[in-house]
Structure formats: C-alpha cells, structure tokens
Amino acid sequence: MTRHSNREKAMYATYQNQIMKRPLKDLIEANFEDPSSVDEYILKVIETAITNTDRYHGYIDEVLEGWTFDRLGVIEQAILLNGCAEFDLKQVQAAVIIDEYVRLAKKYCDDDSYKLINGVLDRI
C-alpha cells in the first residue's frame, strides 16, 4: 500500500474520531485491511492527530481569518489535524505534507476547500 493510500485511511480514522470518539485500536481495525501490517509512521500520525486535537485546533484558529476550526467540515478538520501531526513528527518535508493533504482535499472536500487546506498548512 502506498503512503498516499495510508494517509487517506488515516484521514478516515481521524474523521471517524472527530465524529465519535473511539479507541485507536478500533479506528485502525475499521480502516485498514490488515491492522497488523500498518505502517508505523501512519499509526503515529493518527495517534498524534487525535492526542493533540485541542492544541492543533488552537493553531488552526490562529491561522484562519474570520473563521474557526469548529466551522469547518469534519473532513477538512481531519485533513488539517493529520497535516499538523505530520509537521509535529518532522519526518517528511513540509512541501510533501501540504501536497498530500491538498490532494485529499481535492478528492473529498468541496471544490475550493483545497485552497483553504493549502493556505492553513502553509502558514502553520
């Protein structure tokens, strides 16, 4: 499975956690075909995003002008949370992180949401 596919599944897991708080183990089992073979980095992204949601929420609120994290769609929230988690983990270049999450926004969000994702992640 590609890292992009893993990021997509990580986005699903974070999205589901935003809607209904569930243990990490349950999120992994629900979103990955073989939970025992999930990339350790992707597990860390999901765990970091969920653990630091409140802190990332604050960062995102500071960057958004005339808008708040709570007003975003849940899928946009999940994308931004995972992006913030990857920045925190400091294992992938910022340009790659931004590109990956912009791609997910283009696929799953409203037509112009990718611009918001790009702008927020670029400023964080």
DSSP file (Angstrom, degrees, kcal/mol; ACC not computed):
  #  RESIDUE AA STRUCTURE BP1 BP2  ACC     N-H-->O    O-->H-N    N-H-->O    O-->H-N    TCO  KAPPA ALPHA  PHI   PSI    X-CA   Y-CA   Z-CA
    1    1 A M              0   0    0      0, 0.0     2,-0.0     0, 0.0     0, 0.0   0.000 360.0 360.0 360.0 137.9    0.0    0.0    0.0
    2    2 A T     >  -     0   0    0      1,-0.1     4,-2.3     4,-0.0     5,-0.2  -0.314 360.0-115.5 -76.0 160.1    1.3    3.4   -0.9
    3    3 A R  H  > S+     0   0    0      1,-0.2     4,-2.4     2,-0.2     5,-0.2   0.870 118.1  55.6 -62.7 -35.4    2.0    6.1    1.7
    4    4 A H  H  > S+     0   0    0      2,-0.2     4,-2.2     1,-0.2    -1,-0.2   0.934 107.3  48.5 -63.4 -44.6   -0.7    8.2    0.0
    5    5 A S  H  > S+     0   0    0      1,-0.2     4,-2.1     2,-0.2    -2,-0.2   0.896 111.3  51.0 -61.2 -39.5   -3.3    5.4    0.4
    6    6 A N  H  X S+     0   0    0     -4,-2.3     4,-2.4     2,-0.2    -1,-0.2   0.896 108.5  51.1 -64.8 -39.6   -2.2    5.1    4.0
    7    7 A R  H  X S+     0   0    0     -4,-2.4     4,-2.4     2,-0.2    -2,-0.2   0.888 108.1  53.5 -63.7 -37.7   -2.7    8.8    4.5
    8    8 A E  H  X S+     0   0    0     -4,-2.2     4,-1.9     2,-0.2    -2,-0.2   0.929 111.0  45.0 -62.6 -45.2   -6.2    8.5    3.1
    9    9 A K  H  X S+     0   0    0     -4,-2.1     4,-2.3     2,-0.2    -2,-0.2   0.858 110.7  54.5 -67.1 -35.1   -7.0    5.8    5.5
   10   10 A A  H  X S+     0   0    0     -4,-2.4     4,-2.6     2,-0.2    -2,-0.2   0.892 105.7  53.2 -63.6 -38.8   -5.5    7.8    8.3
   11   11 A M  H  X S+     0   0    0     -4,-2.4     4,-2.8     2,-0.2    -2,-0.2   0.915 107.8  50.9 -61.9 -42.8   -7.8   10.7    7.3
   12   12 A Y  H  X S+     0   0    0     -4,-1.9     4,-2.9     2,-0.2    -2,-0.2   0.932 110.7  49.0 -58.2 -45.7  -10.8    8.3    7.6
   13   13 A A  H  X S+     0   0    0     -4,-2.3     4,-2.1     2,-0.2    -2,-0.2   0.919 113.3  45.2 -63.1 -44.5   -9.7    7.2   11.0
   14   14 A T  H  X S+     0   0    0     -4,-2.6     4,-1.9     2,-0.2    -1,-0.2   0.896 112.3  52.9 -67.1 -39.1   -9.2   10.8   12.2
   15   15 A Y  H  X S+     0   0    0     -4,-2.8     4,-1.7    -5,-0.2    -2,-0.2   0.941 109.7  48.1 -57.7 -49.4  -12.5   11.8   10.7
   16   16 A Q  H  X S+     0   0    0     -4,-2.9     4,-2.9     1,-0.2    -1,-0.2   0.873 109.6  52.9 -62.5 -36.6  -14.3    9.0   12.5
   17   17 A N  H  < S+     0   0    0     -4,-2.1    -1,-0.2     1,-0.2    -2,-0.2   0.858 105.7  54.3 -67.6 -33.5  -12.7   10.0   15.7
   18   18 A Q  H  < S+     0   0    0     -4,-1.9    -1,-0.2     1,-0.2    -2,-0.2   0.872 114.8  40.7 -65.2 -36.2  -13.9   13.6   15.2
   19   19 A I  H  < S+     0   0    0     -4,-1.7     2,-0.4     1,-0.3    -2,-0.2   0.929 135.6   6.4 -79.0 -48.2  -17.5   12.3   14.9
   20   20 A M  S  < S-     0   0    0     -4,-2.9    -1,-0.3    -5,-0.2     2,-0.1  -0.939  81.2-121.7-141.7 114.8  -17.5    9.6   17.6
   21   21 A K        +     0   0    0     -2,-0.4    -4,-0.1    -3,-0.2    -3,-0.1  -0.354  43.1 168.7 -59.8 122.3  -14.5    9.2   19.9
   22   22 A R        -     0   0    0     -2,-0.1     5,-0.1     2,-0.0    -2,-0.0  -0.959  40.5 -91.2-134.8 152.3  -13.3    5.6   19.5
   23   23 A P     >  -     0   0    0      0, 0.0     4,-2.0     0, 0.0     3,-0.4  -0.296  37.2-117.4 -60.4 147.7  -10.1    3.9   20.8
   24   24 A L  H  > S+     0   0    0      1,-0.2     4,-2.6     2,-0.2     5,-0.2   0.886 114.2  57.8 -53.9 -43.4   -7.2    4.0   18.3
   25   25 A K  H  > S+     0   0    0      1,-0.2     4,-2.4     2,-0.2    -1,-0.2   0.902 106.9  48.0 -56.8 -43.6   -7.2    0.2   18.0
   26   26 A D  H  > S+     0   0    0     -3,-0.4     4,-2.0     2,-0.2    -1,-0.2   0.889 110.7  51.1 -65.5 -39.5  -10.9    0.3   16.8
   27   27 A L  H  X S+     0   0    0     -4,-2.0     4,-1.2     2,-0.2    -2,-0.2   0.907 111.5  47.6 -64.6 -41.5  -10.1    3.0   14.3
   28   28 A I  H  X S+     0   0    0     -4,-2.6     4,-2.0     1,-0.2     3,-0.5   0.935 112.2  48.9 -65.1 -46.7   -7.2    1.0   12.9
   29   29 A E  H  < S+     0   0    0     -4,-2.4    -1,-0.2     1,-0.2    -2,-0.2   0.853 112.2  49.6 -62.2 -34.9   -9.3   -2.2   12.6
   30   30 A A  H  < S+     0   0    0     -4,-2.0    -1,-0.2    -5,-0.2    -2,-0.2   0.741 120.5  33.2 -76.0 -23.1  -12.1   -0.3   10.9
   31   31 A N  H  < S+     0   0    0     -4,-1.2     2,-0.4    -3,-0.5    -2,-0.2   0.596 107.4  62.5-114.9 -12.5   -9.9    1.4    8.3
   32   32 A F     <  -     0   0    0     -4,-2.0    -1,-0.1    -5,-0.1     4,-0.1  -0.961  65.8-143.1-121.3 133.7   -7.1   -0.9    7.4
   33   33 A E  S    S+     0   0    0     -2,-0.4    -1,-0.1     1,-0.3     3,-0.1   0.890 100.8  25.0 -60.0 -42.2   -7.5   -4.3    5.8
   34   34 A D  S >  S-     0   0    0      1,-0.1     3,-2.4    -6,-0.0    -1,-0.3  -0.786  70.7-174.5-125.3  86.8   -4.6   -5.8    7.8
   35   35 A P  G >  S+     0   0    0      0, 0.0     3,-1.0     0, 0.0    -1,-0.1   0.752  81.3  63.3 -54.7 -26.1   -4.2   -3.8   11.0
   36   36 A S  G 3  S+     0   0    0      1,-0.2    -3,-0.0    -3,-0.1    -7,-0.0   0.671 104.4  46.6 -74.8 -14.5   -1.1   -5.8   12.0
   37   37 A S  G <  S+     0   0    0     -3,-2.4    -1,-0.2     2,-0.1     2,-0.2   0.174  77.9 134.6-113.2  18.5    0.8   -4.5    8.9
   38   38 A V    <   -     0   0    0     -3,-1.0     5,-0.1    -4,-0.1    -6,-0.0  -0.477  68.7 -98.0 -70.9 136.3    0.0   -0.8    9.1
   39   39 A D     >  -     0   0    0     -2,-0.2     4,-2.1     1,-0.1     3,-0.3  -0.301  27.2-135.7 -52.3 125.9    3.0    1.5    8.6
   40   40 A E  H  > S+     0   0    0      1,-0.2     4,-2.2     2,-0.2    -1,-0.1   0.847 103.9  56.9 -56.6 -36.7    4.3    2.6   12.0
   41   41 A Y  H  > S+     0   0    0      1,-0.2     4,-2.1     2,-0.2    -1,-0.2   0.921 106.5  48.2 -62.1 -44.0    4.6    6.2   10.7
   42   42 A I  H  > S+     0   0    0     -3,-0.3     4,-2.3     2,-0.2    -2,-0.2   0.887 109.4  53.1 -66.1 -38.9    0.9    6.3    9.7
   43   43 A L  H  X S+     0   0    0     -4,-2.1     4,-2.7     1,-0.2    -1,-0.2   0.917 109.5  49.5 -58.7 -42.1   -0.1    4.9   13.1
   44   44 A K  H  X S+     0   0    0     -4,-2.2     4,-2.8     2,-0.2     5,-0.2   0.867 107.7  54.4 -66.8 -36.4    1.9    7.7   14.7
   45   45 A V  H  X S+     0   0    0     -4,-2.1     4,-2.6     2,-0.2    -2,-0.2   0.949 111.9  43.7 -61.0 -49.0    0.2   10.3   12.5
   46   46 A I  H  X S+     0   0    0     -4,-2.3     4,-2.4     2,-0.2     5,-0.2   0.949 116.1  46.9 -62.4 -49.4   -3.3    9.1   13.6
   47   47 A E  H  X S+     0   0    0     -4,-2.7     4,-2.6     1,-0.2     5,-0.2   0.910 114.2  47.4 -60.1 -43.9   -2.3    8.9   17.3
   48   48 A T  H  X S+     0   0    0     -4,-2.8     4,-2.1     2,-0.2    -1,-0.2   0.905 111.5  50.8 -65.9 -42.2   -0.6   12.3   17.2
   49   49 A A  H  < S+     0   0    0     -4,-2.6    -2,-0.2    -5,-0.2    -1,-0.2   0.919 115.4  41.9 -61.2 -44.5   -3.5   13.9   15.5
   50   50 A I  H >< S+     0   0    0     -4,-2.4     3,-1.1    -5,-0.2     4,-0.2   0.922 115.5  48.7 -70.5 -44.8   -6.0   12.5   18.0
   51   51 A T  H 3< S+     0   0    0     -4,-2.6     3,-0.3    -5,-0.2    -1,-0.2   0.842 119.4  38.3 -64.2 -34.6   -3.9   13.2   21.1
   52   52 A N  T 3X S+     0   0    0     -4,-2.1     4,-2.8    -5,-0.2     5,-0.3   0.124  76.6 120.3-106.4  19.9   -3.2   16.8   20.1
   53   53 A T  H <> S+     0   0    0     -3,-1.1     4,-2.7     1,-0.2    -1,-0.2   0.899  77.0  48.2 -53.2 -47.0   -6.5   17.8   18.6
   54   54 A D  H  > S+     0   0    0     -3,-0.3     4,-1.7    -4,-0.2    -1,-0.2   0.907 113.3  47.2 -63.6 -41.4   -7.1   20.6   21.1
   55   55 A R  H  > S+     0   0    0      2,-0.2     4,-1.8     1,-0.2    -2,-0.2   0.929 115.0  45.5 -65.4 -45.2   -3.6   22.0   20.5
   56   56 A Y  H  X S+     0   0    0     -4,-2.8     4,-2.9     1,-0.2     5,-0.2   0.873 106.6  60.2 -65.7 -36.8   -3.9   21.8   16.7
   57   57 A H  H  X S+     0   0    0     -4,-2.7     4,-2.5    -5,-0.3    12,-0.3   0.924 105.8  48.6 -54.2 -45.8   -7.4   23.3   17.0
   58   58 A G  H  X S+     0   0    0     -4,-1.7     4,-1.8     2,-0.2    -1,-0.2   0.904 110.9  49.4 -62.7 -43.5   -5.7   26.4   18.6
   59   59 A Y  H  X S+     0   0    0     -4,-1.8     4,-1.4     1,-0.2    -2,-0.2   0.934 112.5  47.7 -60.0 -46.7   -3.1   26.6   15.9
   60   60 A I  H  X S+     0   0    0     -4,-2.9     4,-2.5     1,-0.2     3,-0.3   0.901 108.4  54.0 -65.1 -42.0   -5.6   26.4   13.1
   61   61 A D  H  < S+     0   0    0     -4,-2.5    -1,-0.2    -5,-0.2     6,-0.2   0.880 106.7  53.3 -58.6 -38.4   -7.9   29.0   14.7
   62   62 A E  H  < S+     0   0    0     -4,-1.8    -1,-0.2     1,-0.2    -2,-0.2   0.849 112.8  43.6 -64.8 -34.1   -4.9   31.4   14.8
   63   63 A V  H  < S+     0   0    0     -4,-1.4     2,-0.2    -3,-0.3    -2,-0.2   0.851  96.0  85.2 -81.4 -36.8   -4.3   30.9   11.1
   64   64 A L     <  -     0   0    0     -4,-2.5     2,-0.6    -5,-0.1     3,-0.2  -0.476  69.8-148.8 -69.9 131.9   -7.9   31.1    9.9
   65   65 A E  S    S-     0   0    0     -2,-0.2     3,-0.1     1,-0.2    -3,-0.1  -0.906  78.3  -7.6-105.8 119.6   -9.1   34.7    9.4
   66   66 A G  S    S+     0   0    0     -2,-0.6     2,-0.3     1,-0.3    -1,-0.2   0.720 124.7  79.2  72.0  21.0  -12.7   35.3   10.1
   67   67 A W        -     0   0    0     -3,-0.2     2,-0.3    -6,-0.2    -1,-0.3  -0.945  64.6-143.5-150.1 164.0  -13.3   31.6   10.5
   68   68 A T    >>  -     0   0    0     -2,-0.3     3,-1.1    -3,-0.1     4,-0.6  -0.945  28.2-114.8-134.5 158.9  -12.8   28.9   13.2
   69   69 A F  G >4 S+     0   0    0     -2,-0.3     3,-1.4   -12,-0.3    -1,-0.1   0.888 114.8  59.2 -54.5 -42.8  -11.9   25.3   13.2
   70   70 A D  G 34 S+     0   0    0      1,-0.3    -1,-0.3   -13,-0.1     7,-0.1   0.749 100.2  56.6 -63.1 -24.1  -15.3   24.4   14.5
   71   71 A R  G <4 S+     0   0    0     -3,-1.1    -1,-0.3     2,-0.1    -2,-0.2   0.611  89.3  95.3 -84.2 -11.9  -17.0   25.9   11.5
   72   72 A L  S << S-     0   0    0     -3,-1.4     2,-0.1    -4,-0.6    -3,-0.0  -0.374  88.5 -96.2 -73.8 156.8  -15.0   23.7    9.1
   73   73 A G     >  -     0   0    0      1,-0.1     4,-2.3    -2,-0.1     5,-0.2  -0.370  35.2-113.7 -66.1 154.3  -16.4   20.5    7.7
   74   74 A V  H  > S+     0   0    0      1,-0.2     4,-2.4     2,-0.2     5,-0.1   0.846 116.9  53.6 -63.6 -34.1  -15.3   17.4    9.7
   75   75 A I  H  > S+     0   0    0      2,-0.2     4,-2.3     1,-0.2    -1,-0.2   0.904 108.9  48.9 -68.8 -39.2  -13.4   16.0    6.7
   76   76 A E  H  > S+     0   0    0      2,-0.2     4,-2.5     1,-0.2    -2,-0.2   0.897 110.5  52.2 -63.6 -39.5  -11.5   19.3    6.5
   77   77 A Q  H  X S+     0   0    0     -4,-2.3     4,-2.8     2,-0.2    -2,-0.2   0.937 109.5  48.6 -60.1 -46.5  -10.8   19.1   10.2
   78   78 A A  H  X S+     0   0    0     -4,-2.4     4,-2.4     1,-0.2     5,-0.2   0.908 111.2  50.0 -62.0 -42.7   -9.4   15.6    9.8
   79   79 A I  H  X S+     0   0    0     -4,-2.3     4,-2.2     1,-0.2    -1,-0.2   0.937 113.7  45.2 -61.3 -47.0   -7.2   16.6    6.9
   80   80 A L  H  X S+     0   0    0     -4,-2.5     4,-2.7     2,-0.2    -2,-0.2   0.891 111.4  52.6 -66.5 -39.3   -5.8   19.6    8.9
   81   81 A L  H  X S+     0   0    0     -4,-2.8     4,-2.3     2,-0.2    -1,-0.2   0.926 111.5  45.9 -62.3 -44.3   -5.3   17.6   12.1
   82   82 A N  H  X S+     0   0    0     -4,-2.4     4,-2.3     2,-0.2    -1,-0.2   0.888 111.5  52.5 -67.0 -37.7   -3.3   14.9   10.2
   83   83 A G  H  X S+     0   0    0     -4,-2.2     4,-2.1    -5,-0.2    -2,-0.2   0.934 110.1  48.0 -61.2 -45.4   -1.3   17.6    8.5
   84   84 A C  H  X S+     0   0    0     -4,-2.7     4,-2.4     1,-0.2    -2,-0.2   0.897 109.7  53.7 -60.3 -40.9   -0.4   19.2   11.8
   85   85 A A  H  X S+     0   0    0     -4,-2.3     4,-2.1     1,-0.2    -1,-0.2   0.913 107.8  49.7 -61.6 -42.6    0.5   15.8   13.2
   86   86 A E  H  X>S+     0   0    0     -4,-2.3     4,-1.2     1,-0.2     5,-0.6   0.890 108.9  52.1 -65.7 -37.5    2.9   15.2   10.3
   87   87 A F  H  <5S+     0   0    0     -4,-2.1     3,-0.5     1,-0.2    -1,-0.2   0.929 110.1  50.0 -60.9 -43.2    4.5   18.6   10.9
   88   88 A D  H  <5S+     0   0    0     -4,-2.4    -2,-0.2     1,-0.2    -1,-0.2   0.866 106.8  54.2 -62.6 -37.2    5.0   17.7   14.5
   89   89 A L  H  <5S-     0   0    0     -4,-2.1    -1,-0.2    -5,-0.2    -2,-0.2   0.740  90.2-155.8 -73.0 -22.3    6.6   14.4   13.7
   90   90 A K  T  <5 +     0   0    0     -4,-1.2    -3,-0.1    -3,-0.5    -2,-0.1   0.842  57.0 115.3  52.4  42.4    9.1   16.1   11.5
   91   91 A Q      < +     0   0    0     -5,-0.6     2,-0.4     1,-0.2    -1,-0.1   0.515  67.6  49.4-113.8  -9.9    9.8   13.1    9.3
   92   92 A V  S    S-     0   0    0     -6,-0.4    -1,-0.2    -5,-0.0    -2,-0.1  -0.972  92.5 -99.2-132.0 144.5    8.5   14.4    6.0
   93   93 A Q     >  -     0   0    0     -2,-0.4     4,-2.1     1,-0.1     3,-0.5  -0.293  31.1-121.4 -62.2 145.4    9.3   17.7    4.2
   94   94 A A  H  > S+     0   0    0      1,-0.2     4,-2.8     2,-0.2     5,-0.2   0.876 111.2  56.2 -56.2 -42.0    6.6   20.4    4.6
   95   95 A A  H  > S+     0   0    0      1,-0.2     4,-2.2     2,-0.2    -1,-0.2   0.873 108.0  48.2 -61.5 -37.1    6.0   20.6    0.8
   96   96 A V  H  > S+     0   0    0     -3,-0.5     4,-2.6     2,-0.2    -1,-0.2   0.919 111.5  49.9 -68.7 -43.8    5.2   16.9    0.6
   97   97 A I  H  X S+     0   0    0     -4,-2.1     4,-2.1     2,-0.2     5,-0.2   0.946 112.7  46.4 -59.4 -49.6    2.9   17.1    3.6
   98   98 A I  H  X S+     0   0    0     -4,-2.8     4,-2.3     1,-0.2     5,-0.2   0.933 112.8  50.0 -60.4 -46.9    1.0   20.0    2.1
   99   99 A D  H  X S+     0   0    0     -4,-2.2     4,-2.3    -5,-0.2    -1,-0.2   0.912 109.9  51.1 -58.7 -44.7    0.8   18.4   -1.4
  100  100 A E  H  X S+     0   0    0     -4,-2.6     4,-1.7     1,-0.2    -1,-0.2   0.911 114.0  42.6 -61.1 -43.6   -0.6   15.1    0.1
  101  101 A Y  H  X S+     0   0    0     -4,-2.1     4,-2.1     2,-0.2    -1,-0.2   0.791 110.6  55.0 -79.3 -26.5   -3.3   16.8    2.1
  102  102 A V  H  X S+     0   0    0     -4,-2.3     4,-2.5    -5,-0.2    -1,-0.2   0.905 107.3  52.5 -66.0 -41.6   -4.2   19.2   -0.8
  103  103 A R  H  X S+     0   0    0     -4,-2.3     4,-1.5    -5,-0.2    -2,-0.2   0.912 110.0  47.7 -58.9 -42.8   -4.7   16.1   -2.9
  104  104 A L  H  X S+     0   0    0     -4,-1.7     4,-2.6     1,-0.2     5,-0.3   0.898 110.5  51.9 -65.7 -39.4   -7.0   14.6   -0.3
  105  105 A A  H  X S+     0   0    0     -4,-2.1     4,-2.4     1,-0.2    -2,-0.2   0.903 107.5  52.2 -64.2 -40.4   -9.0   17.9   -0.1
  106  106 A K  H  < S+     0   0    0     -4,-2.5    -1,-0.2     1,-0.2    -2,-0.2   0.850 115.7  42.1 -63.0 -32.9   -9.4   17.9   -3.9
  107  107 A K  H  < S+     0   0    0     -4,-1.5    -2,-0.2    -5,-0.2    -1,-0.2   0.873 129.3  21.8 -81.4 -38.4  -10.8   14.4   -3.7
  108  108 A Y  H  < S+     0   0    0     -4,-2.6    -3,-0.2    -5,-0.1    -2,-0.2   0.595 110.6  63.7-111.6 -13.5  -13.0   14.6   -0.6
  109  109 A C  S  < S-     0   0    0     -4,-2.4     5,-0.1    -5,-0.3    -4,-0.0  -0.472  91.4 -68.3-110.4 178.2  -14.0   18.2    0.0
  110  110 A D    >>  -     0   0    0     -2,-0.2     3,-1.4     1,-0.1     4,-0.5  -0.151  61.7 -93.0 -58.5 162.4  -15.9   21.0   -1.7
  111  111 A D  T 34 S+     0   0    0      1,-0.3     3,-0.3     2,-0.1     4,-0.1   0.820 122.9  33.2 -51.5 -41.6  -14.3   22.4   -4.8
  112  112 A D  T >> S+     0   0    0      1,-0.2     3,-1.2     2,-0.1     4,-0.9   0.419  89.6  96.1 -99.8   2.2  -12.4   25.3   -3.2
  113  113 A S  H <> S+     0   0    0     -3,-1.4     4,-2.6     1,-0.3     5,-0.2   0.818  73.7  67.4 -62.6 -30.5  -11.6   23.6    0.1
  114  114 A Y  H 3X S+     0   0    0     -4,-0.5     4,-2.7    -3,-0.3    -1,-0.3   0.842  96.1  56.3 -60.1 -30.7   -8.2   22.6   -1.1
  115  115 A K  H <> S+     0   0    0     -3,-1.2     4,-2.7     2,-0.2    -1,-0.2   0.908 108.1  46.9 -66.2 -41.5   -7.2   26.3   -1.2
  116  116 A L  H  X S+     0   0    0     -4,-0.9     4,-2.8     2,-0.2     5,-0.3   0.931 113.0  48.9 -64.0 -46.1   -8.1   26.6    2.5
  117  117 A I  H  X S+     0   0    0     -4,-2.6     4,-2.6     1,-0.2     5,-0.3   0.931 113.2  47.8 -59.0 -47.0   -6.1   23.4    3.3
  118  118 A N  H  X S+     0   0    0     -4,-2.7     4,-2.2    -5,-0.2    -2,-0.2   0.932 113.8  46.9 -60.0 -48.0   -3.2   24.7    1.3
  119  119 A G  H  X S+     0   0    0     -4,-2.7     4,-1.4     2,-0.2    -2,-0.2   0.907 114.7  45.3 -63.7 -43.5   -3.3   28.1    3.0
  120  120 A V  H  X S+     0   0    0     -4,-2.8     4,-1.5     2,-0.2     3,-0.4   0.956 115.9  44.7 -67.5 -49.5   -3.6   26.8    6.5
  121  121 A L  H  < S+     0   0    0     -4,-2.6    -1,-0.2    -5,-0.3    -2,-0.2   0.857 110.7  55.4 -65.2 -33.3   -0.9   24.2    6.3
  122  122 A D  H  < S+     0   0    0     -4,-2.2    -1,-0.2    -5,-0.3    -2,-0.2   0.840 111.6  43.9 -66.3 -32.2    1.4   26.6    4.5
  123  123 A R  H  <        0   0    0     -4,-1.4    -1,-0.2    -3,-0.4    -2,-0.2   0.680 360.0 360.0 -87.8 -19.1    1.1   29.1    7.4
  124  124 A I     <        0   0    0     -4,-1.5    -1,-0.2    -5,-0.1    -2,-0.2   0.470 360.0 360.0 -82.7 360.0    1.4   26.5   10.2
